[in-house]
Amino acid sequence: MNHSFDEISAQLKKRHRKSARLKWISMGALGLAGLFLVLFFSDMLNKGLPAFQQAYIQVEVDYNEDATRMGRAAMDREISSLVSRSFERLIPGMIRDNPDLLGTSEQRWVLANSQVDQYLKGHRNKLSEEERARVDELAESGQVELKFNTTFFTNGDSKMAESAGILAAVVGTVMTMLVTLAIAFPIGVMTAVYLEEFAPDNRLTQLIEININNLAAIPSILFGLLGLAIFINFFGVPRSSPLVGGMTLALMTLPVIIIATRTALRSVPDSIRHAAFGVGCSRWQAVRDHVLPLAMPGIMTGSIIGLAQAMGETAPLIIVGMVAFIPDVGISFTNAATVMPAQVFTWAGEPERAFVEKTAGGILVLLSILIALNATAVVLRKKFERRW
């Protein structure tokens, strides 16, 4: 059937309009996603940046006998109500470590309570009119200041918002990730090498491949239930410990590492294998000495991304109890610990207003680590990538 030039031109214009419409829809979707991303980061920065500042008060501290018995030092009564109770709890230890302090007094900067901190930051607080007037007077004389919040990075969790920190959660996260890496990486790589290089292509291996792909897509909370049933209830691994948390996350990370490793192995040309066979190498020697080293950049990239994904998981760790209250940092794979996502989850449930900025500050720290890990994966891929 012949078409006139006008009909063909009309069809082409219609196709171009559809193409332009699809282009603008795609650009709109991308812009909308970017807008939500900007709003998310703006909200997190607005709420989280104040967490990196904390109110301090300069007071005259008298280390008297009451300090050793009741953990209190003599201070101006009007000021003592503005000081964090966490400072008073430190006094007996300070005198025990330095007995010469007893009977002396000194001017020092101490942590203010969360209500003073929130007042200085312009947020809702529960200070009385007299206390606000006193804080304003101290601020004018330079005795109250907002300083960099070192306690956020040097303290563990606390029921007092002003002294709550993320150090215990960071240590717990590192230990959990070490367990995850020690289990998931070697097992995942060896499994992928066997399936890709040695396993026969039969129904059994096809079934295994299908199940590995399915495991990579199931909800993470199911891995938490699996860890609870197997590691805690059956094997008796200590609950809430980095050991059980790392083993649970290793189950979740294994499919990701296996899939990434198999993809990296497939990217190595068969000519490399044939050349190795041509000089008398066995299959294992060809894989070990030639294929695996060439695939290692892709394997490392996939593994880093898998670990970054595991680091951001909360649901499976809640199931195995890693939402414990950890005020002190402990270095043990079998003691109770918490991780950064669980710490953020715990703070988000606190009713006090000061914990809102702690929550956002913890999210910013976690996001910074995750972005750094993903950036490292991209850099490694670009640096060691080979084009065949």
Beta strands, then each sheet from edge to edge (+ up, - down):
strand 1: 53-62
strand 2: 105-111
strand 3: 144-148
sheet 1: 2+ 1- 3+
end
